[in-house]
Amino acid sequence: MNDVFQYKEYLASVHFNAADEVLYGKILGIDDLISFEGTSVKELKKAFHDAVDDYIETCKQLGKEPNKTYKGSFNIRIGTELHREAAIFAAMNNISLNDLIKSCVEYALTHREALTKSIRDQQ
């Protein structure tokens, strides 16, 4: 991924606004909206680091626990037929739907290069 920064446990999107000639981003995976900008990659990266550090410090001052960027649970939308087929498959194999999805994600990440190529070929 070329358009994502990582610092500490936090990830951020990276974008370019051609009209304003500015780079900008926002911290991903947290409940609060925290954005940052810069006119160069170096400046943008520093602004991201400063934003994360400021977020952590602000949370500390407010007595608020900073959001962990990934909590280990998420909602997905897969359509009713795929949901039905997955539930039947899980039941027939005596596993939970959660364990099936977890195994599928682990498999996909183990085979990420082939999966990425397959997804790109479909587009």
Stockholm file with secondary structure:
# STOCKHOLM 1.0

chainA/1-123         MNDVFQYKEYLASVHFNAADEVLYGKILGIDDLISFEGTSVKELKKAFHDAVDDYIETCKQLGKEPNKTYKGSFNIRIGTELHREAAIFAAMNNISLNDLIKSCVEYALTHREALTKSIRDQQ
#=GR chainA/1-123 SS CCSEEEETTEEEECEEETTTTEEEEEEESSSSCCEEEESSHHHHHHHHHHHHHHHHHHHHHHTCCCCCSCCSCCCCCCCHHHHHHHHHHHHHTTCCHHHHHHHHHHHHHHTHHHHHHHHHHHC
#=GC SS_cons         CCSEEEETTEEEECEEETTTTEEEEEEESSSSCCEEEESSHHHHHHHHHHHHHHHHHHHHHHTCCCCCSCCSCCCCCCCHHHHHHHHHHHHHTTCCHHHHHHHHHHHHHHTHHHHHHHHHHHC
//
